[in-house]
C-alpha cells in the first residue's frame, strides 16, 4: 500500500465480544481514503466549490483476523481508469504487521448541480495548482455547453458553417444520398443547409443535448431525435451517415466505439457509407487550447461573449479540457468540461474492420490531401459491404 494512516481503536468501536464492530471498519476506511486524498494535495472544499462531490457506490469487507483494540494501520491505494468510477483497495494491519481485514470500494464523483456521475473521474483528482480538469459527463448527459439553451444558441455564432471546411466536404455526399443520418447533429446546421440546397429526401438528426436540438428544431422538415446510438436504432434505412465537428472524439472507450460502429453498420443500407472526422493526435492540437487563445463573439441579441479553453495533459490517448464563457451581461461566467479521445489511423482501421466496415476514402484535410504526420485531421469514409 502506497499510503498508510494509523488509527487508535476507541472503546465504543468494540462490540460486546471485544471485537471491532463492522461499521467501525467502514469508518476507518473512509477516514483513510480522505486522508490519502488530502495528503495528495486535493482540498475537499475545492471540489465542493466546483460543485463536485464524492459518492461511494459499493464497499466490501473481508475479515481476516480478530481486531480487539490498540492501534490499526490502514493502507489506501487508488486504481484509476478513464470511466466514471475508481476502485480503492485498503489493508488493515496491526502494529506487528498482521493482516486483519481488507476493504475494497468503488466510488465516483457526482455533479452536485445536475446529479449525474462525472465521467473520467480520475481527471478531477489532481492538485488544484496543477490543473482544474473536468470530466466528460456520462452517456446520457451531454456537456453543459451543448445542453444549456443559452450556450447552445451561441454555438453557430462561435462555429459558423463555413469556418472549418467540414460542411462543404460532406454536403455533396448528403445531396447524393436519398436518406441521411447526422449523428451528433448539434444545432442541425448541416441538415438545414442540405434542405436549403434542395435535398428532398429523408434527413434525420440525432443528438443527446436538448439545448442543441432546440436550435435544430427551427426547421420542422427534418426528423430530430433526442438520444444517441445506444438508445436509437435503425435497420438498413440510410444511404449515408455522418459525424461532423469531431463529435466522433467523444467516444472515450473501446466499448463505445464498438457500439457506435455496430449501430452505424446496422443503420446503413448495404453499400451505404459513413463519414466522420477526428483530430490527428500527431499534431497535438490540445497544446493550443490555452486561456491565451480567446474567442470573442456577439450573440444574436447583441450580448458580447468571450470564451477560452484550458486543456490538461495527453493521457492514455485522451485530453480533458474546460471551456469558460463570460460576458459583461452575465452575473457570473459559465463552464463546460469535456474529454476527447484521439485515435491514430491504425487504431481507427482496427475498429472499422472489427465492425465489418470497409474504408473507402481517408484524408488528412478537407482539401482531400493524404493523411501524414503533419495532417491536422483524419477524415474517414467507410462503407457497409
Helices and strands as residue ranges (DSSP letters): E 3-8, G 11-13, H 22-39, H 44-49, E 52-63, E 71-79, E 86-93, E 99-111, G 121-124, H 144-147, H 149-158, H 166-175, E 179-183, H 189-196, E 202-207, H 210-216, E 223-226, E 238-243, G 247-250, H 254-267, E 268-279, G 281-283, G 285-288, E 294-298, E 304-311, E 318-326, E 334-341, H 345-354, E 357-363, E 377-384
